[in-house]
């Protein structure tokens, strides 16, 4: 790879003129161009000018083992040399997919019966929707089809999964959400609780509201409730105390399935293998992706319990096939890398590392929470967020035109740290392999960015 100034400029121009970027203001991109990342190692990535950054977001919540991990690279290379592709349609299989399915069932937070593979969290959640509808059709309940999600929840960008997502930017001008997709309140205690309302009382109110919504819709029309254990792209919202206990009681009362979206939380992020274990979820369906392969190759999975599997099996026998799947479902290379990823988690005691580092991580977040421009600091395990606010007590927000969150994220980038601004919430999700020294350096760089940001606040609010 050549890195002369001419070649760098040519590459940026090529990208700007030919590439439609995900989650990017296309108009702005035409003017400012890309940040071109050319390599990564450990917790750092490097751009085309040789500048290095601590990747404080693990890419997109996914590079749990950091970058250029030799065991994962070798697992992928060996798989490419052995069986670079085969499908799983019409009774076909390969060694890696069978082994990975069995491994996931062994790791599941509650007993699960079968695993279906896809390529992304979006596809996994889309598949879960179809399985829910297929399930209730098989049971002779064709009217039980509505799926309830939550405001600010994030479940993907396919037509179905984007409909479940509760963020306006994923609906605007895409003609979404689809019918049958409903949304209830976001469980953000700091932002949405009534004055003086405890976490437990807030959780009770939200559970009562869910109960009322299901009854208003008709329990015979509501099929499933989908939730992230910790809401990721919606702002790293950690559920209030007793929330999932009370929500699940409502679901059980009305025979509504629970889908746990573990795309971000799964594989150690919260300090347990699954966010479901951290917060006491007992899902009927579990979706996962991202850290399943540490983001090295596209892969996702949907686990279903015996109740769901039994209906899928019976209905496919009646119809002659389970008419769903992707060309790359159970791709042998992706499955081989995922298997090695799971083995590294075990060999390197990654859960123990997260549990040991989490107090340091959360203490640093709380320290930032004392700053005048931070309304709330929140987190669990090695995922957290700082919500910016000009008035801590009033929970007011910066003017939208100020773009306070994006500005702070840009200042952090200039200090050599990648964070993510979700509105005025700054998210942190470092690789699980980060060391104490690297974690301290991450927060030192963030501190310098905050110092610069606070010096600009007067102009942002003017």
Secondary structure, 3 states (H helix, E strand, C coil): CCCCHHHHHHHHHHHHHHCCCCCCCHHHHHHHCCCCEEEEEECEEEECCCCEEEECCHHHHCCCCCECCHHHHHHHHHHHHHCCCCCCCCCCCCHHHHHHHHHHHHHCCCCCCEEEEECCHHHHHHHHHHHHHHHHHHCCCCCCCEEEEECCCCCCCCHHHHHHCCCHHHCCCCCCCCCCEEEECCCCHHHHCCCCCCHHHHHHHHHHHHHHHHHHHCHHHEEEEEEECEECCCCCEECCCCHHHHHHHHHHHCCCEEEEECCCCCCCCCCCCCHHHHHCCCCCEEEECHHHCCCCCCCEEEEECHHHHHHHHHHHHHHCCCCCCCCCCCCHHHHHHHHHHHHHHHHCCHHHHHHHHHHHHHHHHHHHCCCCCEEEEEEECCEEEEEECCECCCCECCCHHHCHHHHHHHHHHHCCEECEEECCEEEECCCCCCCHHHHHHHHHHHHHHHHHHHHHHHHHCC
